[in-house]
Amino acid sequence: MLYVKFGRPSIPPERLPLKALYTIRSERQLIEQIDYNLLFRRFVGLGMDDAVWAPTTFTKNRDRLLDGDIARAFFDAVLLHADTERLLSDEH
């Protein structure tokens, strides 16, 4: 079970790529960006007046996802897709 029914609200993993897309270096910087950037707020589904998550929420989610089987299954699926589409090379 990835999500519990108590404690602070979790962040769905599909909202985490924002950090990678914009090369934001830390969860704290990401929260600052989401706090004042309306484009980022819209991307993650927050309204203009909605409270932003605590940076540690991202850290706990990342750790939970990487420790579970979901991360491995995701990366295996990506690798399979890349292999099927002949996007892999033995050169490197």
PDB file with one MODEL, atoms N, CA, C and O in Angstrom:
MODEL        1
ATOM      1  N   MET A   1       0.854  -1.175   0.000  1.00  0.00           N
ATOM      2  CA  MET A   1       0.000   0.000   0.000  1.00  0.00           C
ATOM      3  C   MET A   1       0.900   1.239   0.000  1.00  0.00           C
ATOM      4  O   MET A   1       1.766   1.384   0.863  1.00  0.00           O
ATOM      5  N   LEU A   2       0.689   2.125  -0.969  1.00  0.00           N
ATOM      6  CA  LEU A   2       1.515   3.315  -1.087  1.00  0.00           C
ATOM      7  C   LEU A   2       0.963   4.510  -0.324  1.00  0.00           C
ATOM      8  O   LEU A   2       1.737   5.348   0.141  1.00  0.00           O
ATOM      9  N   TYR A   3      -0.337   4.609  -0.184  1.00  0.00           N
ATOM     10  CA  TYR A   3      -0.942   5.767   0.454  1.00  0.00           C
ATOM     11  C   TYR A   3      -1.702   5.340   1.698  1.00  0.00           C
ATOM     12  O   TYR A   3      -2.400   4.326   1.696  1.00  0.00           O
ATOM     13  N   VAL A   4      -1.561   6.120   2.755  1.00  0.00           N
ATOM     14  CA  VAL A   4      -2.291   5.848   3.985  1.00  0.00           C
ATOM     15  C   VAL A   4      -3.442   6.839   4.093  1.00  0.00           C
ATOM     16  O   VAL A   4      -3.470   7.846   3.386  1.00  0.00           O
ATOM     17  N   LYS A   5      -4.371   6.557   4.962  1.00  0.00           N
ATOM     18  CA  LYS A   5      -5.571   7.383   5.104  1.00  0.00           C
ATOM     19  C   LYS A   5      -5.407   8.501   6.138  1.00  0.00           C
ATOM     20  O   LYS A   5      -6.345   9.262   6.375  1.00  0.00           O
ATOM     21  N   PHE A   6      -4.230   8.608   6.751  1.00  0.00           N
ATOM     22  CA  PHE A   6      -4.036   9.624   7.775  1.00  0.00           C
ATOM     23  C   PHE A   6      -2.745  10.391   7.486  1.00  0.00           C
ATOM     24  O   PHE A   6      -1.985  10.027   6.589  1.00  0.00           O
ATOM     25  N   GLY A   7      -2.504  11.457   8.256  1.00  0.00           N
ATOM     26  CA  GLY A   7      -1.296  12.257   8.068  1.00  0.00           C
ATOM     27  C   GLY A   7      -1.476  13.294   6.974  1.00  0.00           C
ATOM     28  O   GLY A   7      -2.587  13.547   6.511  1.00  0.00           O
ATOM     29  N   ARG A   8      -0.370  13.882   6.575  1.00  0.00           N
ATOM     30  CA  ARG A   8      -0.445  14.912   5.539  1.00  0.00           C
ATOM     31  C   ARG A   8      -0.789  14.288   4.197  1.00  0.00           C
ATOM     32  O   ARG A   8      -0.444  13.132   3.949  1.00  0.00           O
ATOM     33  N   PRO A   9      -1.464  15.032   3.327  1.00  0.00           N
ATOM     34  CA  PRO A   9      -1.847  14.474   2.036  1.00  0.00           C
ATOM     35  C   PRO A   9      -0.627  14.142   1.181  1.00  0.00           C
ATOM     36  O   PRO A   9       0.367  14.868   1.184  1.00  0.00           O
ATOM     37  N   SER A  10      -0.719  13.062   0.472  1.00  0.00           N
ATOM     38  CA  SER A  10       0.365  12.648  -0.394  1.00  0.00           C
ATOM     39  C   SER A  10       0.251  13.357  -1.737  1.00  0.00           C
ATOM     40  O   SER A  10      -0.767  13.983  -2.035  1.00  0.00           O
ATOM     41  N   ILE A  11       1.307  13.254  -2.547  1.00  0.00           N
ATOM     42  CA  ILE A  11       1.331  13.869  -3.867  1.00  0.00           C
ATOM     43  C   ILE A  11       1.367  12.750  -4.888  1.00  0.00           C
ATOM     44  O   ILE A  11       2.259  11.905  -4.833  1.00  0.00           O
ATOM     45  N   PRO A  12       0.425  12.718  -5.818  1.00  0.00           N
ATOM     46  CA  PRO A  12       0.451  11.668  -6.832  1.00  0.00           C
ATOM     47  C   PRO A  12       1.761  11.706  -7.621  1.00  0.00           C
ATOM     48  O   PRO A  12       2.235  12.788  -7.967  1.00  0.00           O
ATOM     49  N   PRO A  13       2.350  10.551  -7.911  1.00  0.00           N
ATOM     50  CA  PRO A  13       3.658  10.517  -8.577  1.00  0.00           C
ATOM     51  C   PRO A  13       3.675  11.172  -9.946  1.00  0.00           C
ATOM     52  O   PRO A  13       4.728  11.628 -10.393  1.00  0.00           O
ATOM     53  N   GLU A  14       2.540  11.230 -10.621  1.00  0.00           N
ATOM     54  CA  GLU A  14       2.531  11.845 -11.947  1.00  0.00           C
ATOM     55  C   GLU A  14       2.764  13.343 -11.886  1.00  0.00           C
ATOM     56  O   GLU A  14       2.958  13.975 -12.924  1.00  0.00           O
ATOM     57  N   ARG A  15       2.752  13.918 -10.710  1.00  0.00           N
ATOM     58  CA  ARG A  15       3.013  15.348 -10.568  1.00  0.00           C
ATOM     59  C   ARG A  15       4.488  15.625 -10.283  1.00  0.00           C
ATOM     60  O   ARG A  15       4.893  16.787 -10.252  1.00  0.00           O
ATOM     61  N   LEU A  16       5.276  14.616 -10.082  1.00  0.00           N
ATOM     62  CA  LEU A  16       6.684  14.806  -9.743  1.00  0.00           C
ATOM     63  C   LEU A  16       7.586  15.170 -10.924  1.00  0.00           C
ATOM     64  O   LEU A  16       8.628  15.780 -10.688  1.00  0.00           O
ATOM     65  N   PRO A  17       7.258  14.837 -12.184  1.00  0.00           N
ATOM     66  CA  PRO A  17       8.184  15.136 -13.289  1.00  0.00           C
ATOM     67  C   PRO A  17       8.477  16.611 -13.497  1.00  0.00           C
ATOM     68  O   PRO A  17       9.444  16.947 -14.182  1.00  0.00           O
ATOM     69  N   LEU A  18       7.687  17.489 -12.939  1.00  0.00           N
ATOM     70  CA  LEU A  18       7.921  18.920 -13.088  1.00  0.00           C
ATOM     71  C   LEU A  18       9.341  19.281 -12.686  1.00  0.00           C
ATOM     72  O   LEU A  18       9.977  20.121 -13.322  1.00  0.00           O
ATOM     73  N   LYS A  19       9.834  18.654 -11.643  1.00  0.00           N
ATOM     74  CA  LYS A  19      11.186  18.913 -11.146  1.00  0.00           C
ATOM     75  C   LYS A  19      12.225  18.567 -12.211  1.00  0.00           C
ATOM     76  O   LYS A  19      13.160  19.334 -12.438  1.00  0.00           O
ATOM     77  N   ALA A  20      12.066  17.434 -12.854  1.00  0.00           N
ATOM     78  CA  ALA A  20      13.023  17.006 -13.877  1.00  0.00           C
ATOM     79  C   ALA A  20      12.900  17.830 -15.152  1.00  0.00           C
ATOM     80  O   ALA A  20      13.907  18.174 -15.772  1.00  0.00           O
ATOM     81  N   LEU A  21      11.667  18.148 -15.546  1.00  0.00           N
ATOM     82  CA  LEU A  21      11.456  18.898 -16.786  1.00  0.00           C
ATOM     83  C   LEU A  21      12.106  20.278 -16.754  1.00  0.00           C
ATOM     84  O   LEU A  21      12.595  20.765 -17.773  1.00  0.00           O
ATOM     85  N   TYR A  22      12.107  20.894 -15.599  1.00  0.00           N
ATOM     86  CA  TYR A  22      12.646  22.247 -15.472  1.00  0.00           C
ATOM     87  C   TYR A  22      13.974  22.273 -14.721  1.00  0.00           C
ATOM     88  O   TYR A  22      14.404  23.331 -14.264  1.00  0.00           O
ATOM     89  N   THR A  23      14.617  21.136 -14.592  1.00  0.00           N
ATOM     90  CA  THR A  23      15.925  20.986 -13.918  1.00  0.00           C
ATOM     91  C   THR A  23      15.990  21.756 -12.597  1.00  0.00           C
ATOM     92  O   THR A  23      16.937  22.497 -12.333  1.00  0.00           O
ATOM     93  N   ILE A  24      14.978  21.560 -11.797  1.00  0.00           N
ATOM     94  CA  ILE A  24      14.956  22.143 -10.454  1.00  0.00           C
ATOM     95  C   ILE A  24      15.715  21.184  -9.546  1.00  0.00           C
ATOM     96  O   ILE A  24      15.446  19.983  -9.547  1.00  0.00           O
ATOM     97  N   ARG A  25      16.645  21.699  -8.785  1.00  0.00           N
ATOM     98  CA  ARG A  25      17.604  20.855  -8.074  1.00  0.00           C
ATOM     99  C   ARG A  25      17.114  20.230  -6.778  1.00  0.00           C
ATOM    100  O   ARG A  25      17.648  19.204  -6.355  1.00  0.00           O
ATOM    101  N   SER A  26      16.133  20.808  -6.150  1.00  0.00           N
ATOM    102  CA  SER A  26      15.713  20.258  -4.864  1.00  0.00           C
ATOM    103  C   SER A  26      14.208  20.377  -4.701  1.00  0.00           C
ATOM    104  O   SER A  26      13.547  21.148  -5.397  1.00  0.00           O
ATOM    105  N   GLU A  27      13.683  19.600  -3.769  1.00  0.00           N
ATOM    106  CA  GLU A  27      12.257  19.675  -3.472  1.00  0.00           C
ATOM    107  C   GLU A  27      11.892  21.048  -2.922  1.00  0.00           C
ATOM    108  O   GLU A  27      10.818  21.573  -3.212  1.00  0.00           O
ATOM    109  N   ARG A  28      12.782  21.622  -2.133  1.00  0.00           N
ATOM    110  CA  ARG A  28      12.519  22.942  -1.562  1.00  0.00           C
ATOM    111  C   ARG A  28      12.402  23.997  -2.667  1.00  0.00           C
ATOM    112  O   ARG A  28      11.512  24.846  -2.621  1.00  0.00           O
ATOM    113  N   GLN A  29      13.300  23.945  -3.660  1.00  0.00           N
ATOM    114  CA  GLN A  29      13.217  24.884  -4.784  1.00  0.00           C
ATOM    115  C   GLN A  29      11.949  24.650  -5.601  1.00  0.00           C
ATOM    116  O   GLN A  29      11.333  25.599  -6.086  1.00  0.00           O
ATOM    117  N   LEU A  30      11.564  23.394  -5.752  1.00  0.00           N
ATOM    118  CA  LEU A  30      10.338  23.083  -6.491  1.00  0.00           C
ATOM    119  C   LEU A  30       9.123  23.683  -5.796  1.00  0.00           C
ATOM    120  O   LEU A  30       8.257  24.264  -6.451  1.00  0.00           O
ATOM    121  N   ILE A  31       9.053  23.547  -4.489  1.00  0.00           N
ATOM    122  CA  ILE A  31       7.930  24.098  -3.725  1.00  0.00           C
ATOM    123  C   ILE A  31       7.911  25.621  -3.860  1.00  0.00           C
ATOM    124  O   ILE A  31       6.838  26.212  -3.981  1.00  0.00           O
ATOM    125  N   GLU A  32       9.080  26.262  -3.841  1.00  0.00           N
ATOM    126  CA  GLU A  32       9.136  27.716  -4.028  1.00  0.00           C
ATOM    127  C   GLU A  32       8.609  28.095  -5.410  1.00  0.00           C
ATOM    128  O   GLU A  32       7.855  29.059  -5.542  1.00  0.00           O
ATOM    129  N   GLN A  33       9.001  27.342  -6.438  1.00  0.00           N
ATOM    130  CA  GLN A  33       8.528  27.618  -7.792  1.00  0.00           C
ATOM    131  C   GLN A  33       7.008  27.445  -7.888  1.00  0.00           C
ATOM    132  O   GLN A  33       6.316  28.283  -8.465  1.00  0.00           O
ATOM    133  N   ILE A  34       6.506  26.363  -7.323  1.00  0.00           N
ATOM    134  CA  ILE A  34       5.064  26.111  -7.365  1.00  0.00           C
ATOM    135  C   ILE A  34       4.312  27.199  -6.598  1.00  0.00           C
ATOM    136  O   ILE A  34       3.199  27.571  -6.970  1.00  0.00           O
ATOM    137  N   ASP A  35       4.922  27.704  -5.531  1.00  0.00           N
ATOM    138  CA  ASP A  35       4.274  28.709  -4.699  1.00  0.00           C
ATOM    139  C   ASP A  35       4.008  30.000  -5.470  1.00  0.00           C
ATOM    140  O   ASP A  35       2.973  30.630  -5.251  1.00  0.00           O
ATOM    141  N   TYR A  36       4.909  30.417  -6.366  1.00  0.00           N
ATOM    142  CA  TYR A  36       4.690  31.693  -7.042  1.00  0.00           C
ATOM    143  C   TYR A  36       4.542  31.605  -8.565  1.00  0.00           C
ATOM    144  O   TYR A  36       4.278  32.628  -9.197  1.00  0.00           O
ATOM    145  N   ASN A  37       4.697  30.447  -9.169  1.00  0.00           N
ATOM    146  CA  ASN A  37       4.609  30.323 -10.614  1.00  0.00           C
ATOM    147  C   ASN A  37       3.250  29.721 -10.990  1.00  0.00           C
ATOM    148  O   ASN A  37       2.986  28.555 -10.697  1.00  0.00           O
ATOM    149  N   LEU A  38       2.401  30.506 -11.630  1.00  0.00           N
ATOM    150  CA  LEU A  38       1.051  30.050 -11.956  1.00  0.00           C
ATOM    151  C   LEU A  38       1.050  28.882 -12.936  1.00  0.00           C
ATOM    152  O   LEU A  38       0.173  28.022 -12.861  1.00  0.00           O
ATOM    153  N   LEU A  39       2.015  28.835 -13.852  1.00  0.00           N
ATOM    154  CA  LEU A  39       2.116  27.715 -14.783  1.00  0.00           C
ATOM    155  C   LEU A  39       2.375  26.413 -14.019  1.00  0.00           C
ATOM    156  O   LEU A  39       1.752  25.390 -14.303  1.00  0.00           O
ATOM    157  N   PHE A  40       3.283  26.453 -13.062  1.00  0.00           N
ATOM    158  CA  PHE A  40       3.585  25.266 -12.262  1.00  0.00           C
ATOM    159  C   PHE A  40       2.366  24.853 -11.440  1.00  0.00           C
ATOM    160  O   PHE A  40       2.060  23.666 -11.330  1.00  0.00           O
ATOM    161  N   ARG A  41       1.675  25.831 -10.866  1.00  0.00           N
ATOM    162  CA  ARG A  41       0.481  25.530 -10.072  1.00  0.00           C
ATOM    163  C   ARG A  41      -0.559  24.803 -10.919  1.00  0.00           C
ATOM    164  O   ARG A  41      -1.157  23.821 -10.478  1.00  0.00           O
ATOM    165  N   ARG A  42      -0.766  25.293 -12.132  1.00  0.00           N
ATOM    166  CA  ARG A  42      -1.748  24.657 -13.017  1.00  0.00           C
ATOM    167  C   ARG A  42      -1.310  23.236 -13.381  1.00  0.00           C
ATOM    168  O   ARG A  42      -2.133  22.323 -13.427  1.00  0.00           O
ATOM    169  N   PHE A  43      -0.020  23.055 -13.637  1.00  0.00           N
ATOM    170  CA  PHE A  43       0.512  21.748 -14.016  1.00  0.00           C
ATOM    171  C   PHE A  43       0.255  20.703 -12.941  1.00  0.00           C
ATOM    172  O   PHE A  43      -0.081  19.560 -13.251  1.00  0.00           O
ATOM    173  N   VAL A  44       0.408  21.087 -11.685  1.00  0.00           N
ATOM    174  CA  VAL A  44       0.218  20.130 -10.590  1.00  0.00           C
ATOM    175  C   VAL A  44      -1.202  20.114 -10.046  1.00  0.00           C
ATOM    176  O   VAL A  44      -1.493  19.386  -9.097  1.00  0.00           O
ATOM    177  N   GLY A  45      -2.092  20.912 -10.640  1.00  0.00           N
ATOM    178  CA  GLY A  45      -3.491  20.862 -10.249  1.00  0.00           C
ATOM    179  C   GLY A  45      -3.859  21.717  -9.054  1.00  0.00           C
ATOM    180  O   GLY A  45      -4.894  21.486  -8.428  1.00  0.00           O
ATOM    181  N   LEU A  46      -3.043  22.690  -8.727  1.00  0.00           N
ATOM    182  CA  LEU A  46      -3.353  23.585  -7.615  1.00  0.00           C
ATOM    183  C   LEU A  46      -3.986  24.867  -8.141  1.00  0.00           C
ATOM    184  O   LEU A  46      -3.607  25.375  -9.196  1.00  0.00           O
ATOM    185  N   GLY A  47      -4.948  25.376  -7.397  1.00  0.00           N
ATOM    186  CA  GLY A  47      -5.539  26.661  -7.723  1.00  0.00           C
ATOM    187  C   GLY A  47      -4.646  27.792  -7.246  1.00  0.00           C
ATOM    188  O   GLY A  47      -3.639  27.561  -6.576  1.00  0.00           O
ATOM    189  N   MET A  48      -5.022  29.024  -7.598  1.00  0.00           N
ATOM    190  CA  MET A  48      -4.196  30.182  -7.229  1.00  0.00           C
ATOM    191  C   MET A  48      -4.057  30.354  -5.721  1.00  0.00           C
ATOM    192  O   MET A  48      -3.025  30.826  -5.244  1.00  0.00           O
ATOM    193  N   ASP A  49      -5.073  29.980  -4.978  1.00  0.00           N
ATOM    194  CA  ASP A  49      -5.058  30.193  -3.530  1.00  0.00           C
ATOM    195  C   ASP A  49      -4.811  28.914  -2.733  1.00  0.00           C
ATOM    196  O   ASP A  49      -4.803  28.950  -1.502  1.00  0.00           O
ATOM    197  N   ASP A  50      -4.609  27.785  -3.413  1.00  0.00           N
ATOM    198  CA  ASP A  50      -4.387  26.524  -2.702  1.00  0.00           C
ATOM    199  C   ASP A  50      -3.021  26.515  -2.016  1.00  0.00           C
ATOM    200  O   ASP A  50      -2.046  27.078  -2.514  1.00  0.00           O
ATOM    201  N   ALA A  51      -2.985  25.866  -0.875  1.00  0.00           N
ATOM    202  CA  ALA A  51      -1.712  25.736  -0.151  1.00  0.00           C
ATOM    203  C   ALA A  51      -0.788  24.767  -0.893  1.00  0.00           C
ATOM    204  O   ALA A  51      -1.239  23.779  -1.473  1.00  0.00           O
ATOM    205  N   VAL A  52       0.489  25.066  -0.862  1.00  0.00           N
ATOM    206  CA  VAL A  52       1.497  24.226  -1.504  1.00  0.00           C
ATOM    207  C   VAL A  52       1.963  23.184  -0.492  1.00  0.00           C
ATOM    208  O   VAL A  52       1.928  23.428   0.714  1.00  0.00           O
ATOM    209  N   TRP A  53       2.397  22.030  -0.980  1.00  0.00           N
ATOM    210  CA  TRP A  53       2.842  20.943  -0.111  1.00  0.00           C
ATOM    211  C   TRP A  53       4.138  21.291   0.617  1.00  0.00           C
ATOM    212  O   TRP A  53       4.875  22.191   0.216  1.00  0.00           O
ATOM    213  N   ALA A  54       4.389  20.566   1.677  1.00  0.00           N
ATOM    214  CA  ALA A  54       5.673  20.690   2.383  1.00  0.00           C
ATOM    215  C   ALA A  54       6.741  19.964   1.564  1.00  0.00           C
ATOM    216  O   ALA A  54       6.459  18.908   0.997  1.00  0.00           O
ATOM    217  N   PRO A  55       7.962  20.506   1.489  1.00  0.00           N
ATOM    218  CA  PRO A  55       9.020  19.854   0.705  1.00  0.00           C
ATOM    219  C   PRO A  55       9.289  18.415   1.122  1.00  0.00           C
ATOM    220  O   PRO A  55       9.640  17.585   0.283  1.00  0.00           O
ATOM    221  N   THR A  56       9.132  18.112   2.385  1.00  0.00           N
ATOM    222  CA  THR A  56       9.412  16.742   2.851  1.00  0.00           C
ATOM    223  C   THR A  56       8.399  15.740   2.316  1.00  0.00           C
ATOM    224  O   THR A  56       8.670  14.539   2.287  1.00  0.00           O
ATOM    225  N   THR A  57       7.227  16.225   1.891  1.00  0.00           N
ATOM    226  CA  THR A  57       6.241  15.326   1.299  1.00  0.00           C
ATOM    227  C   THR A  57       6.800  14.712   0.021  1.00  0.00           C
ATOM    228  O   THR A  57       6.613  13.520  -0.227  1.00  0.00           O
ATOM    229  N   PHE A  58       7.486  15.519  -0.795  1.00  0.00           N
ATOM    230  CA  PHE A  58       8.117  15.003  -2.005  1.00  0.00           C
ATOM    231  C   PHE A  58       9.186  13.969  -1.663  1.00  0.00           C
ATOM    232  O   PHE A  58       9.267  12.916  -2.297  1.00  0.00           O
ATOM    233  N   THR A  59       9.996  14.272  -0.667  1.00  0.00           N
ATOM    234  CA  THR A  59      11.073  13.367  -0.271  1.00  0.00           C
ATOM    235  C   THR A  59      10.515  12.029   0.181  1.00  0.00           C
ATOM    236  O   THR A  59      11.010  10.979  -0.229  1.00  0.00           O
ATOM    237  N   LYS A  60       9.496  12.057   1.019  1.00  0.00           N
ATOM    238  CA  LYS A  60       8.895  10.818   1.508  1.00  0.00           C
ATOM    239  C   LYS A  60       8.251  10.028   0.371  1.00  0.00           C
ATOM    240  O   LYS A  60       8.357   8.802   0.335  1.00  0.00           O
ATOM    241  N   ASN A  61       7.582  10.716  -0.562  1.00  0.00           N
ATOM    242  CA  ASN A  61       6.985  10.029  -1.710  1.00  0.00           C
ATOM    243  C   ASN A  61       8.052   9.373  -2.569  1.00  0.00           C
ATOM    244  O   ASN A  61       7.904   8.217  -2.966  1.00  0.00           O
ATOM    245  N   ARG A  62       9.124  10.094  -2.860  1.00  0.00           N
ATOM    246  CA  ARG A  62      10.200   9.553  -3.692  1.00  0.00           C
ATOM    247  C   ARG A  62      10.805   8.316  -3.048  1.00  0.00           C
ATOM    248  O   ARG A  62      11.008   7.299  -3.712  1.00  0.00           O
ATOM    249  N   ASP A  63      11.089   8.403  -1.764  1.00  0.00           N
ATOM    250  CA  ASP A  63      11.672   7.260  -1.061  1.00  0.00           C
ATOM    251  C   ASP A  63      10.727   6.063  -1.081  1.00  0.00           C
ATOM    252  O   ASP A  63      11.165   4.934  -1.299  1.00  0.00           O
ATOM    253  N   ARG A  64       9.442   6.298  -0.857  1.00  0.00           N
ATOM    254  CA  ARG A  64       8.464   5.216  -0.840  1.00  0.00           C
ATOM    255  C   ARG A  64       8.350   4.561  -2.223  1.00  0.00           C
ATOM    256  O   ARG A  64       8.275   3.337  -2.329  1.00  0.00           O
ATOM    257  N   LEU A  65       8.338   5.374  -3.271  1.00  0.00           N
ATOM    258  CA  LEU A  65       8.235   4.824  -4.625  1.00  0.00           C
ATOM    259  C   LEU A  65       9.483   4.052  -5.023  1.00  0.00           C
ATOM    260  O   LEU A  65       9.380   2.999  -5.652  1.00  0.00           O
ATOM    261  N   LEU A  66      10.658   4.555  -4.669  1.00  0.00           N
ATOM    262  CA  LEU A  66      11.896   3.869  -5.039  1.00  0.00           C
ATOM    263  C   LEU A  66      12.101   2.583  -4.251  1.00  0.00           C
ATOM    264  O   LEU A  66      12.714   1.639  -4.750  1.00  0.00           O
ATOM    265  N   ASP A  67      11.595   2.540  -3.028  1.00  0.00           N
ATOM    266  CA  ASP A  67      11.730   1.328  -2.211  1.00  0.00           C
ATOM    267  C   ASP A  67      10.748   0.239  -2.646  1.00  0.00           C
ATOM    268  O   ASP A  67      10.986  -0.943  -2.398  1.00  0.00           O
ATOM    269  N   GLY A  68       9.670   0.620  -3.281  1.00  0.00           N
ATOM    270  CA  GLY A  68       8.650  -0.358  -3.681  1.00  0.00           C
ATOM    271  C   GLY A  68       8.936  -0.950  -5.045  1.00  0.00           C
ATOM    272  O   GLY A  68       9.931  -0.620  -5.690  1.00  0.00           O
ATOM    273  N   ASP A  69       8.051  -1.823  -5.467  1.00  0.00           N
ATOM    274  CA  ASP A  69       8.197  -2.490  -6.763  1.00  0.00           C
ATOM    275  C   ASP A  69       7.726  -1.614  -7.923  1.00  0.00           C
ATOM    276  O   ASP A  69       7.976  -1.940  -9.083  1.00  0.00           O
ATOM    277  N   ILE A  70       7.056  -0.519  -7.625  1.00  0.00           N
ATOM    278  CA  ILE A  70       6.503   0.321  -8.680  1.00  0.00           C
ATOM    279  C   ILE A  70       7.603   0.949  -9.528  1.00  0.00           C
ATOM    280  O   ILE A  70       7.495   0.969 -10.754  1.00  0.00           O
ATOM    281  N   ALA A  71       8.656   1.462  -8.901  1.00  0.00           N
ATOM    282  CA  ALA A  71       9.742   2.089  -9.659  1.00  0.00           C
ATOM    283  C   ALA A  71      10.390   1.080 -10.593  1.00  0.00           C
ATOM    284  O   ALA A  71      10.654   1.393 -11.754  1.00  0.00           O
ATOM    285  N   ARG A  72      10.649  -0.123 -10.105  1.00  0.00           N
ATOM    286  CA  ARG A  72      11.265  -1.160 -10.937  1.00  0.00           C
ATOM    287  C   ARG A  72      10.356  -1.520 -12.107  1.00  0.00           C
ATOM    288  O   ARG A  72      10.826  -1.659 -13.237  1.00  0.00           O
ATOM    289  N   ALA A  73       9.065  -1.672 -11.848  1.00  0.00           N
ATOM    290  CA  ALA A  73       8.110  -2.005 -12.913  1.00  0.00           C
ATOM    291  C   ALA A  73       8.047  -0.891 -13.949  1.00  0.00           C
ATOM    292  O   ALA A  73       7.969  -1.163 -15.147  1.00  0.00           O
ATOM    293  N   PHE A  74       8.081   0.356 -13.500  1.00  0.00           N
ATOM    294  CA  PHE A  74       8.055   1.490 -14.415  1.00  0.00           C
ATOM    295  C   PHE A  74       9.289   1.498 -15.318  1.00  0.00           C
ATOM    296  O   PHE A  74       9.176   1.628 -16.537  1.00  0.00           O
ATOM    297  N   PHE A  75      10.464   1.360 -14.710  1.00  0.00           N
ATOM    298  CA  PHE A  75      11.691   1.387 -15.506  1.00  0.00           C
ATOM    299  C   PHE A  75      11.783   0.187 -16.446  1.00  0.00           C
ATOM    300  O   PHE A  75      12.293   0.310 -17.560  1.00  0.00           O
ATOM    301  N   ASP A  76      11.299  -0.960 -16.007  1.00  0.00           N
ATOM    302  CA  ASP A  76      11.267  -2.134 -16.890  1.00  0.00           C
ATOM    303  C   ASP A  76      10.352  -1.892 -18.085  1.00  0.00           C
ATOM    304  O   ASP A  76      10.678  -2.284 -19.206  1.00  0.00           O
ATOM    305  N   ALA A  77       9.212  -1.249 -17.854  1.00  0.00           N
ATOM    306  CA  ALA A  77       8.277  -0.951 -18.945  1.00  0.00           C
ATOM    307  C   ALA A  77       8.888   0.048 -19.931  1.00  0.00           C
ATOM    308  O   ALA A  77       8.727  -0.096 -21.143  1.00  0.00           O
ATOM    309  N   VAL A  78       9.588   1.058 -19.413  1.00  0.00           N
ATOM    310  CA  VAL A  78      10.248   2.038 -20.279  1.00  0.00           C
ATOM    311  C   VAL A  78      11.324   1.355 -21.115  1.00  0.00           C
ATOM    312  O   VAL A  78      11.433   1.616 -22.313  1.00  0.00           O
ATOM    313  N   LEU A  79      12.111   0.495 -20.504  1.00  0.00           N
ATOM    314  CA  LEU A  79      13.164  -0.221 -21.218  1.00  0.00           C
ATOM    315  C   LEU A  79      12.568  -1.138 -22.285  1.00  0.00           C
ATOM    316  O   LEU A  79      13.087  -1.207 -23.399  1.00  0.00           O
ATOM    317  N   LEU A  80      11.507  -1.829 -21.962  1.00  0.00           N
ATOM    318  CA  LEU A  80      10.854  -2.703 -22.929  1.00  0.00           C
ATOM    319  C   LEU A  80      10.325  -1.896 -24.122  1.00  0.00           C
ATOM    320  O   LEU A  80      10.475  -2.307 -25.272  1.00  0.00           O
ATOM    321  N   HIS A  81       9.711  -0.756 -23.838  1.00  0.00           N
ATOM    322  CA  HIS A  81       9.196   0.095 -24.908  1.00  0.00           C
ATOM    323  C   HIS A  81      10.341   0.595 -25.798  1.00  0.00           C
ATOM    324  O   HIS A  81      10.234   0.560 -27.024  1.00  0.00           O
ATOM    325  N   ALA A  82      11.420   1.053 -25.190  1.00  0.00           N
ATOM    326  CA  ALA A  82      12.564   1.541 -25.969  1.00  0.00           C
ATOM    327  C   ALA A  82      13.162   0.427 -26.811  1.00  0.00           C
ATOM    328  O   ALA A  82      13.571   0.662 -27.948  1.00  0.00           O
ATOM    329  N   ASP A  83      13.219  -0.774 -26.273  1.00  0.00           N
ATOM    330  CA  ASP A  83      13.750  -1.913 -27.024  1.00  0.00           C
ATOM    331  C   ASP A  83      12.814  -2.274 -28.178  1.00  0.00           C
ATOM    332  O   ASP A  83      13.277  -2.544 -29.287  1.00  0.00           O
ATOM    333  N   THR A  84      11.518  -2.283 -27.931  1.00  0.00           N
ATOM    334  CA  THR A  84      10.535  -2.594 -28.963  1.00  0.00           C
ATOM    335  C   THR A  84      10.596  -1.586 -30.112  1.00  0.00           C
ATOM    336  O   THR A  84      10.446  -1.959 -31.276  1.00  0.00           O
ATOM    337  N   GLU A  85      10.813  -0.332 -29.793  1.00  0.00           N
ATOM    338  CA  GLU A  85      10.885   0.723 -30.798  1.00  0.00           C
ATOM    339  C   GLU A  85      12.297   0.855 -31.399  1.00  0.00           C
ATOM    340  O   GLU A  85      12.558   1.759 -32.192  1.00  0.00           O
ATOM    341  N   ARG A  86      13.178  -0.034 -31.021  1.00  0.00           N
ATOM    342  CA  ARG A  86      14.564  -0.060 -31.512  1.00  0.00           C
ATOM    343  C   ARG A  86      15.293   1.262 -31.226  1.00  0.00           C
ATOM    344  O   ARG A  86      15.991   1.805 -32.083  1.00  0.00           O
ATOM    345  N   LEU A  87      15.115   1.749 -30.023  1.00  0.00           N
ATOM    346  CA  LEU A  87      15.748   2.995 -29.602  1.00  0.00           C
ATOM    347  C   LEU A  87      17.030   2.761 -28.813  1.00  0.00           C
ATOM    348  O   LEU A  87      17.712   3.717 -28.445  1.00  0.00           O
ATOM    349  N   LEU A  88      17.361   1.507 -28.552  1.00  0.00           N
ATOM    350  CA  LEU A  88      18.547   1.178 -27.770  1.00  0.00           C
ATOM    351  C   LEU A  88      19.708   0.869 -28.701  1.00  0.00           C
ATOM    352  O   LEU A  88      19.512   0.459 -29.845  1.00  0.00           O
ATOM    353  N   SER A  89      20.917   1.070 -28.199  1.00  0.00           N
ATOM    354  CA  SER A  89      22.114   0.829 -28.977  1.00  0.00           C
ATOM    355  C   SER A  89      23.134   0.099 -28.117  1.00  0.00           C
ATOM    356  O   SER A  89      23.181   0.297 -26.903  1.00  0.00           O
ATOM    357  N   ASP A  90      23.940  -0.733 -28.734  1.00  0.00           N
ATOM    358  CA  ASP A  90      25.011  -1.423 -28.020  1.00  0.00           C
ATOM    359  C   ASP A  90      26.326  -0.642 -28.065  1.00  0.00           C
ATOM    360  O   ASP A  90      27.333  -1.092 -27.519  1.00  0.00           O
ATOM    361  N   GLU A  91      26.319   0.518 -28.710  1.00  0.00           N
ATOM    362  CA  GLU A  91      27.529   1.304 -28.885  1.00  0.00           C
ATOM    363  C   GLU A  91      28.052   1.916 -27.592  1.00  0.00           C
ATOM    364  O   GLU A  91      29.255   2.141 -27.461  1.00  0.00           O
ATOM    365  N   HIS A  92      27.184   2.184 -26.650  1.00  0.00           N
ATOM    366  CA  HIS A  92      27.617   2.884 -25.425  1.00  0.00           C
ATOM    367  C   HIS A  92      27.303   2.064 -24.220  1.00  0.00           C
ATOM    368  O   HIS A  92      27.589   2.481 -23.098  1.00  0.00           O
TER     369      HIS A  92
ENDMDL
END
